[in-house]
Amino acid sequence: MPTPRPDLRSIKLLIFDLDGTLIDSGLDLALSVNAMRERMGLAPLPHEQIATYVGQGVAALMRRALGEQAREEKIQQALDFFLAYYREHMLDHTVTYPGVREALEALKDRHLTVLTNKPVRFSELILEGLGIARYFRHVYGGNSFEQKKPDPVGALKLMSELVVPPRQTLIVGDSETDVLTGRNAGIWTCGVTYGFGSYTLENAPPDFVIHHLGELPPLLDGRGSAAQTAESKRQKGATLQDARRHPS
């Protein structure tokens, strides 16, 4: 017998990832990484390769961009340059994904939050610069806690602050890091297939998959049909395979 689709109308708290979920920041990140590599006397990397390094925090990004054998002193030099450069260029090309603004407006009566591994001040400035900061009750970044996602500390903090239990909380993200964060916190998980980390979702399948953030409001309002959800699940494998071949 098919498993009944859960009623998500009771969801009160939404925890959004940032890069690859709400914003398409891939080009600015790639250009900033390659500016750092040029400063360090290294050749540029393909943008598609850099996209696979994003999601574990800026220190991990630098380590991957320099190579795992890079010395800590070199990584720190790269980090200092990257942060200064990216601060000046992080909104050159970064935009919200299609449907994000409309979805946030439709969901504004719920508790909307951001939990990202990006430094928190950069995250706040990007949300402000794109004109969507007003939708979010709290924004936490990779330096807000001692541990980053997939550690559940950020999700648990948000639930505590907003007094919302796990069964009424959903995390939305483009990568396995977000799904594992949700699992570790005991909350619902929703994966988006359009972000540059979406190829990793096959490693940690979420409870729900959407291909456009505009699918989220009807899903949570009970207007999304079971057939629609089932179709998303049927399409997930092909979509994630395509994302692996063509990361954005």
Residue frames relative to the residue before (quaternion, step in Angstrom):
aa qw qx qy qz dx dy dz
M 1.0000 0.0000 0.0000 0.0000 0.00 0.00 0.00
P 0.4935 -0.6548 0.4683 0.3293 3.61 -0.98 0.73
T 0.4923 -0.6520 0.4915 0.3015 3.54 -1.10 0.71
P 0.4614 -0.6849 0.4747 0.3044 3.65 -0.73 0.94
R 0.4561 -0.6673 0.5100 0.2942 3.56 -1.02 0.78
P 0.4501 -0.7044 0.4705 0.2826 3.60 -0.78 0.97
D 0.4684 -0.6477 0.5255 0.2916 3.53 -1.22 0.58
L 0.1544 -0.8313 0.5315 0.0502 3.57 -0.45 1.21
R 0.3900 0.7395 -0.4772 0.2708 3.59 1.21 0.19
S 0.6363 0.5379 -0.3351 0.4399 3.59 1.20 -0.37
I 0.4486 0.6892 -0.4629 0.3310 3.62 1.25 -0.08
K 0.1162 -0.8152 0.5667 0.0269 3.56 -0.75 1.11
L 0.7754 0.2799 -0.1346 0.5497 3.57 1.10 -0.70
L 0.0830 -0.7758 0.6253 0.0152 3.54 -0.86 1.08
I 0.1328 -0.7798 0.6107 0.0354 3.55 -0.80 1.10
F 0.1146 -0.8260 0.5513 0.0246 3.57 -0.44 1.22
D 0.4003 -0.6146 0.6229 0.2720 3.48 -1.24 0.67
L 0.4371 -0.7093 0.4888 0.2585 3.61 -1.20 0.36
D 0.7822 0.2987 -0.1699 0.5197 3.61 0.27 -1.25
G 0.8179 0.2092 -0.1697 0.5084 3.57 -0.78 1.02
T 0.7185 0.3765 -0.2407 0.5330 3.59 1.28 -0.08
L 0.7833 0.1948 -0.0998 0.5818 3.57 0.75 -1.06
I 0.8169 0.1752 -0.0615 0.5461 3.59 0.96 -0.84
D 0.3225 -0.6913 0.6132 0.2052 3.51 -1.22 0.69
S 0.0469 0.8355 -0.5348 0.1172 3.54 0.00 1.38
G 0.3442 0.8079 -0.4421 0.1828 3.55 1.30 0.03
L 0.6853 0.4926 -0.3080 0.4391 3.59 0.86 -0.89
D 0.6688 0.4912 -0.3119 0.4627 3.60 0.89 -0.85
L 0.6368 0.5122 -0.3316 0.4714 3.59 1.03 -0.71
A 0.6713 0.5031 -0.3019 0.4528 3.57 0.90 -0.92
L 0.6630 0.4987 -0.3070 0.4663 3.59 0.92 -0.86
S 0.6592 0.5023 -0.3087 0.4667 3.58 1.03 -0.75
V 0.6251 0.5197 -0.3344 0.4767 3.58 1.03 -0.75
N 0.7003 0.4592 -0.2845 0.4666 3.58 0.87 -0.88
A 0.5772 0.5416 -0.3791 0.4795 3.61 1.16 -0.46
M 0.6316 0.5148 -0.3219 0.4821 3.57 1.05 -0.79
R 0.6675 0.4986 -0.3127 0.4561 3.60 0.87 -0.89
E 0.6234 0.5258 -0.3427 0.4663 3.58 1.02 -0.73
R 0.6424 0.5172 -0.3205 0.4659 3.59 0.97 -0.84
M 0.7128 0.4371 -0.2476 0.4893 3.57 1.07 -0.75
G 0.5524 -0.6451 0.3777 0.3687 3.60 1.27 0.13
L 0.5440 0.6181 -0.3877 0.4144 3.56 1.21 0.53
A 0.5483 -0.6076 0.4646 0.3382 3.56 -1.22 0.51
P 0.5725 -0.6014 0.4221 0.3639 3.60 -1.13 0.53
L 0.3539 -0.7060 0.5747 0.2147 3.53 -1.28 0.52
P 0.5825 -0.5572 0.4402 0.3955 3.61 -1.14 0.46
H 0.5636 -0.6216 0.4229 0.3422 3.57 -0.99 0.82
E 0.6305 0.5472 -0.3380 0.4345 3.57 1.01 -0.77
Q 0.6408 0.5139 -0.3230 0.4702 3.57 1.07 -0.70
I 0.6438 0.5211 -0.3223 0.4584 3.58 0.93 -0.86
A 0.6065 0.5761 -0.3547 0.4178 3.61 1.01 -0.77
T 0.6664 0.5037 -0.3124 0.4523 3.59 1.04 -0.66
Y 0.6286 0.5411 -0.3306 0.4503 3.58 1.26 -0.24
V 0.5957 0.6094 -0.3448 0.3936 3.58 1.26 -0.38
G 0.6487 0.5694 -0.3832 0.3290 3.57 -1.14 0.63
Q 0.7299 0.4099 -0.2361 0.4935 3.58 1.19 -0.42
G 0.6890 -0.4396 0.2830 0.5019 3.57 1.24 0.18
V 0.6437 -0.5793 0.3491 0.3581 3.54 -1.21 0.57
A 0.6188 0.5363 -0.3598 0.4471 3.62 1.02 -0.64
A 0.6550 0.4925 -0.3055 0.4848 3.57 0.99 -0.81
L 0.6022 0.5538 -0.3489 0.4571 3.58 1.07 -0.69
M 0.6691 0.4882 -0.3003 0.4730 3.58 0.90 -0.90
R 0.6517 0.5223 -0.3217 0.4460 3.58 0.91 -0.88
R 0.6798 0.4746 -0.2914 0.4772 3.58 0.93 -0.85
A 0.6677 0.5139 -0.3048 0.4440 3.57 0.97 -0.84
L 0.7099 0.4240 -0.2507 0.5034 3.59 1.14 -0.57
G 0.5417 -0.5827 0.4246 0.4320 3.57 1.17 -0.53
E 0.5766 -0.6476 0.3846 0.3167 3.54 -0.96 0.89
Q 0.6533 0.5197 -0.3194 0.4484 3.60 1.20 -0.37
A 0.4392 0.7138 -0.4544 0.3019 3.60 1.25 -0.10
R 0.4709 -0.6770 0.4945 0.2746 3.56 -1.03 0.82
E 0.6360 -0.5651 0.3709 0.3722 3.56 -1.14 0.64
E 0.6195 0.5488 -0.3464 0.4417 3.59 1.04 -0.74
K 0.6641 0.4921 -0.2965 0.4784 3.56 1.00 -0.84
I 0.6278 0.5319 -0.3322 0.4610 3.57 1.02 -0.78
Q 0.6559 0.5059 -0.3143 0.4637 3.60 0.96 -0.82
Q 0.6277 0.5209 -0.3348 0.4717 3.60 1.00 -0.75
A 0.6539 0.5084 -0.3005 0.4730 3.55 0.97 -0.90
L 0.6481 0.5335 -0.3109 0.4457 3.56 0.96 -0.89
D 0.6566 0.5141 -0.3143 0.4536 3.58 0.89 -0.92
F 0.6764 0.4784 -0.2992 0.4733 3.59 0.90 -0.89
F 0.6571 0.5318 -0.3174 0.4298 3.57 0.87 -0.97
L 0.6734 0.5054 -0.3088 0.4425 3.59 0.83 -0.95
A 0.6633 0.4898 -0.3099 0.4733 3.59 0.96 -0.80
Y 0.6779 0.4902 -0.2927 0.4631 3.58 0.93 -0.89
Y 0.6831 0.4893 -0.2935 0.4559 3.57 0.84 -0.98
R 0.5882 0.5758 -0.3691 0.4316 3.60 1.06 -0.67
E 0.7126 0.4436 -0.2544 0.4804 3.59 1.04 -0.73
H 0.7965 0.3264 -0.1316 0.4916 3.59 1.13 -0.57
M 0.4389 0.7558 -0.4254 0.2349 3.61 1.24 -0.01
L 0.7324 0.3471 -0.2406 0.5341 3.60 1.24 -0.14
D 0.3173 0.7615 -0.5093 0.2451 3.59 1.20 0.39
H 0.8280 0.0971 0.0002 0.5522 3.58 0.86 -1.00
T 0.5167 0.6744 -0.4077 0.3347 3.60 1.22 -0.28
V 0.0083 0.7847 -0.6170 0.0582 3.55 -0.97 0.98
T 0.5381 -0.5512 0.4951 0.4019 3.55 -1.29 0.14
Y 0.5297 -0.6058 0.4816 0.3471 3.54 -1.16 0.57
P 0.6361 -0.5219 0.3875 0.4157 3.62 -1.15 0.46
G 0.8162 0.2709 -0.2124 0.4639 3.55 -0.98 0.90
V 0.4955 0.6811 -0.4285 0.3272 3.59 1.22 -0.24
R 0.6825 0.4902 -0.3046 0.4485 3.60 0.79 -0.94
E 0.6623 0.4998 -0.3080 0.4656 3.58 0.95 -0.84
A 0.6511 0.5137 -0.3172 0.4599 3.58 1.01 -0.80
L 0.6496 0.5099 -0.3221 0.4629 3.60 0.94 -0.83
E 0.6363 0.5201 -0.3283 0.4658 3.57 0.99 -0.78
A 0.6761 0.4921 -0.2915 0.4645 3.58 0.97 -0.83
L 0.7372 0.4188 -0.2123 0.4858 3.58 1.13 -0.65
K 0.4147 0.7820 -0.4194 0.2016 3.59 1.26 -0.15
D 0.6091 0.5554 -0.3644 0.4332 3.61 1.18 -0.28
R 0.6184 0.4817 -0.3481 0.5141 3.58 1.29 -0.06
H 0.5709 -0.5487 0.4580 0.4040 3.58 -1.29 0.04
L 0.0683 -0.8037 0.5910 0.0063 3.59 -0.48 1.19
T 0.0174 0.8002 -0.5953 0.0710 3.57 -0.84 1.01
V 0.2674 -0.7280 0.6029 0.1871 3.55 -1.34 0.25
L 0.0038 0.7589 -0.6509 0.0201 3.54 -1.03 0.92
T 0.1026 0.8091 -0.5579 0.1538 3.56 -0.35 1.29
N 0.4509 -0.6604 0.5187 0.3026 3.55 -1.26 0.31
K 0.4646 0.6424 -0.4532 0.4075 3.57 1.31 0.16
P 0.6059 -0.5454 0.4042 0.4148 3.64 -1.06 0.56
V 0.5580 -0.6771 0.3627 0.3140 3.56 -0.81 1.02
R 0.6659 0.5053 -0.3328 0.4365 3.61 0.88 -0.80
F 0.6174 0.5220 -0.3436 0.4778 3.58 1.03 -0.72
S 0.6414 0.5339 -0.3177 0.4501 3.57 0.97 -0.88
E 0.6602 0.5058 -0.3003 0.4671 3.57 0.92 -0.91
L 0.6725 0.5013 -0.3013 0.4535 3.59 0.91 -0.89
I 0.6413 0.5107 -0.3263 0.4707 3.58 1.01 -0.73
L 0.6538 0.5025 -0.3182 0.4678 3.59 0.91 -0.87
E 0.6523 0.5006 -0.3095 0.4776 3.57 1.01 -0.81
G 0.6776 0.5109 -0.2919 0.4412 3.57 0.89 -0.93
L 0.7080 0.4265 -0.2499 0.5044 3.57 1.12 -0.64
G 0.4986 -0.7120 0.3884 0.3060 3.57 1.30 0.06
I 0.6153 0.5555 -0.3621 0.4263 3.61 1.12 0.51
A 0.3694 0.7529 -0.4817 0.2543 3.61 1.23 0.11
R 0.6165 0.6026 -0.3461 0.3702 3.59 1.03 -0.75
Y 0.6195 0.5752 -0.3491 0.4043 3.60 1.15 -0.41
F 0.7404 0.4727 -0.2125 0.4282 3.60 1.11 -0.63
R 0.4211 -0.7170 0.5098 0.2205 3.52 -0.88 1.06
H 0.7936 0.0074 0.0330 0.6074 3.56 1.01 -0.85
V 0.0970 -0.7534 0.6472 0.0643 3.55 -1.21 0.65
Y 0.0010 0.7902 -0.6120 0.0325 3.56 -0.72 1.10
G 0.1972 -0.8059 0.5540 0.0692 3.54 -1.03 0.88
G 0.7646 -0.4034 0.2694 0.4244 3.50 -1.36 -0.11
N 0.7223 0.3782 -0.2424 0.5259 3.57 1.23 -0.33
S 0.4458 0.6977 -0.4522 0.3317 3.59 1.22 0.35
F 0.7805 0.1801 -0.0840 0.5928 3.58 1.19 -0.56
E 0.6429 -0.5170 0.3858 0.4130 3.57 -1.25 0.18
Q 0.7654 0.2597 -0.1533 0.5685 3.58 1.15 -0.61
K 0.3491 -0.7156 0.5706 0.2013 3.54 -1.21 0.64
K 0.6504 -0.4300 0.4153 0.4686 3.56 -1.31 0.06
P 0.5488 -0.0922 -0.8294 -0.0485 1.66 -2.12 1.36
D 0.3331 0.6990 -0.5526 0.3083 3.60 1.12 0.40
P 0.4313 -0.7534 0.4377 0.2342 3.62 -0.82 0.91
V 0.3579 0.7822 -0.4743 0.1873 3.61 1.24 -0.06
G 0.6703 0.5030 -0.3130 0.4468 3.62 0.92 -0.81
A 0.6602 0.4983 -0.3026 0.4736 3.57 0.95 -0.88
L 0.6546 0.5059 -0.3131 0.4664 3.59 0.96 -0.83
K 0.6287 0.5321 -0.3305 0.4608 3.58 1.04 -0.75
L 0.6605 0.5055 -0.3086 0.4616 3.58 0.92 -0.87
M 0.6533 0.5007 -0.3232 0.4670 3.60 0.93 -0.82
S 0.6492 0.5167 -0.3160 0.4601 3.57 1.01 -0.80
E 0.6850 0.5012 -0.2903 0.4419 3.57 0.86 -0.97
L 0.7701 0.3482 -0.1776 0.5041 3.56 0.97 -0.87
V 0.3676 -0.7701 0.4536 0.2572 3.58 1.36 0.13
V 0.4279 0.6534 -0.4893 0.3880 3.54 0.76 1.17
P 0.3802 -0.7409 0.4999 0.2378 3.65 -0.75 0.95
P 0.6975 -0.4856 0.3227 0.4167 3.60 -1.22 0.37
R 0.6732 0.5174 -0.3197 0.4206 3.61 0.88 -0.84
Q 0.7163 0.3870 -0.2490 0.5245 3.59 1.25 -0.26
T 0.6104 0.5331 -0.3317 0.4829 3.56 1.28 0.46
L 0.0598 -0.7892 0.6112 -0.0061 3.56 -1.03 0.89
I 0.1841 -0.7535 0.6196 0.1200 3.57 -0.96 0.89
V 0.1563 -0.7856 0.5973 0.0399 3.55 -0.98 0.96
G 0.2416 0.7831 -0.5416 0.1872 3.58 -0.65 1.07
D 0.5191 -0.6728 0.4525 0.2704 3.53 -1.33 0.28
S 0.7717 0.3544 -0.1784 0.4970 3.61 1.18 -0.09
E 0.6741 -0.4846 0.3762 0.4114 3.51 -1.35 0.24
T 0.5488 0.6086 -0.3975 0.4128 3.60 1.16 -0.52
D 0.6810 0.4787 -0.2876 0.4737 3.58 0.95 -0.85
V 0.6415 0.5154 -0.3244 0.4665 3.58 0.99 -0.82
L 0.6763 0.4844 -0.2987 0.4677 3.58 0.90 -0.87
T 0.5844 0.5517 -0.3651 0.4699 3.58 1.13 -0.61
G 0.6694 0.5027 -0.2919 0.4626 3.55 0.92 -0.92
R 0.6484 0.5111 -0.3185 0.4657 3.56 0.94 -0.86
N 0.6759 0.5048 -0.2950 0.4487 3.56 0.91 -0.92
A 0.7063 0.4273 -0.2519 0.5051 3.57 1.19 -0.59
G 0.4526 -0.7145 0.4316 0.3137 3.59 1.26 -0.13
I 0.5361 0.6238 -0.3998 0.4045 3.59 1.13 0.64
W 0.6533 -0.4904 0.4012 0.4145 3.55 -1.34 0.16
T 0.1733 -0.7872 0.5855 0.0865 3.57 -1.15 0.67
C 0.0574 -0.7798 0.6233 0.0084 3.55 -1.06 0.85
G 0.1777 -0.7978 0.5704 0.0811 3.58 -0.74 1.04
V 0.2222 -0.7428 0.6136 0.1496 3.56 -1.09 0.74
T 0.3708 -0.7877 0.4639 0.1641 3.55 -0.85 1.02
Y 0.6151 0.5920 -0.3444 0.3907 3.61 1.23 -0.09
G 0.6031 0.6051 -0.3555 0.3792 3.63 1.19 -0.37
F 0.6239 -0.5904 0.3589 0.3653 3.57 -1.20 0.40
G 0.6678 0.4545 -0.3301 0.4884 3.60 1.20 0.02
S 0.4062 0.7714 -0.4367 0.2219 3.57 1.30 -0.04
Y 0.5664 0.6049 -0.3965 0.3951 3.61 1.13 -0.48
T 0.6455 0.5292 -0.3304 0.4405 3.62 1.17 -0.41
L 0.5029 0.6811 -0.4273 0.3171 3.62 1.18 -0.26
E 0.5937 0.5666 -0.3846 0.4225 3.57 1.12 -0.45
N 0.6067 0.5487 -0.3532 0.4540 3.59 1.23 -0.33
A 0.7801 0.0886 -0.0293 0.6187 3.58 1.21 -0.56
P 0.1595 -0.8353 0.5170 0.0978 3.62 0.32 1.20
P 0.3762 -0.7327 0.5234 0.2185 3.59 -0.88 0.96
D 0.6610 -0.4891 0.3784 0.4251 3.56 -1.30 0.12
F 0.7923 0.0836 -0.0126 0.6043 3.57 1.10 -0.77
V 0.1588 -0.7648 0.6172 0.0945 3.54 -1.19 0.59
I 0.0184 -0.7745 0.6322 0.0101 3.57 -0.99 0.86
H 0.3745 -0.7423 0.5232 0.1870 3.54 -1.19 0.65
H 0.7549 0.1454 -0.0675 0.6359 3.57 1.31 -0.16
L 0.5015 -0.6794 0.4235 0.3280 3.62 -0.79 0.89
G 0.5497 0.6190 -0.3914 0.4018 3.58 1.19 -0.34
E 0.5832 0.5722 -0.3741 0.4388 3.60 1.24 -0.25
L 0.5878 0.6358 -0.3657 0.3413 3.58 1.16 -0.51
P 0.6632 0.5138 -0.3484 0.4181 3.68 0.74 -0.84
P 0.6960 0.4419 -0.3181 0.4681 3.67 0.78 -0.79
L 0.5931 0.5633 -0.3679 0.4423 3.58 1.10 -0.60
L 0.7233 0.4334 -0.2407 0.4807 3.57 0.93 -0.92
D 0.6794 0.4849 -0.2887 0.4691 3.58 1.17 -0.51
G 0.5297 -0.6466 0.4018 0.3741 3.57 1.28 -0.02
R 0.5438 0.6236 -0.4010 0.3931 3.58 1.25 0.18
G 0.5716 0.5642 -0.3873 0.4528 3.58 1.25 -0.24
S 0.3837 -0.7552 0.4847 0.2180 3.58 -0.66 1.08
A 0.6219 -0.5335 0.4193 0.3910 3.55 -1.26 0.43
A 0.6164 0.5460 -0.3446 0.4508 3.57 1.08 -0.71
Q 0.6286 0.5367 -0.3307 0.4555 3.55 1.03 -0.81
T 0.6690 0.4845 -0.2975 0.4788 3.58 0.94 -0.89
A 0.6447 0.5156 -0.3227 0.4631 3.57 0.95 -0.83
E 0.6378 0.5201 -0.3298 0.4626 3.59 0.99 -0.79
S 0.6190 0.5346 -0.3461 0.4597 3.59 1.02 -0.76
K 0.6684 0.4950 -0.3054 0.4636 3.57 0.94 -0.85
R 0.6437 0.5133 -0.3304 0.4616 3.60 1.03 -0.75
Q 0.6976 0.4759 -0.2681 0.4637 3.57 1.04 -0.78
K 0.5045 0.7085 -0.4141 0.2684 3.57 1.17 -0.55
G 0.6695 0.5223 -0.3227 0.4182 3.59 0.79 -0.96
A 0.6859 0.4748 -0.2874 0.4707 3.57 0.86 -0.96
T 0.6576 0.5203 -0.3154 0.4442 3.57 0.96 -0.84
L 0.6828 0.4770 -0.2945 0.4685 3.59 0.90 -0.87
Q 0.6163 0.5245 -0.3546 0.4683 3.59 1.06 -0.63
D 0.6442 0.5100 -0.3199 0.4718 3.57 1.01 -0.81
A 0.6392 0.5214 -0.3258 0.4620 3.59 1.03 -0.79
R 0.6209 0.5348 -0.3481 0.4553 3.61 1.04 -0.70
R 0.6900 0.4759 -0.2830 0.4661 3.58 1.01 -0.84
H 0.8076 0.1627 -0.0458 0.5650 3.56 1.07 -0.79
P 0.0201 -0.8143 0.5801 0.0078 3.65 0.43 1.09
S 0.4317 -0.7159 0.4885 0.2498 3.56 -1.01 0.88
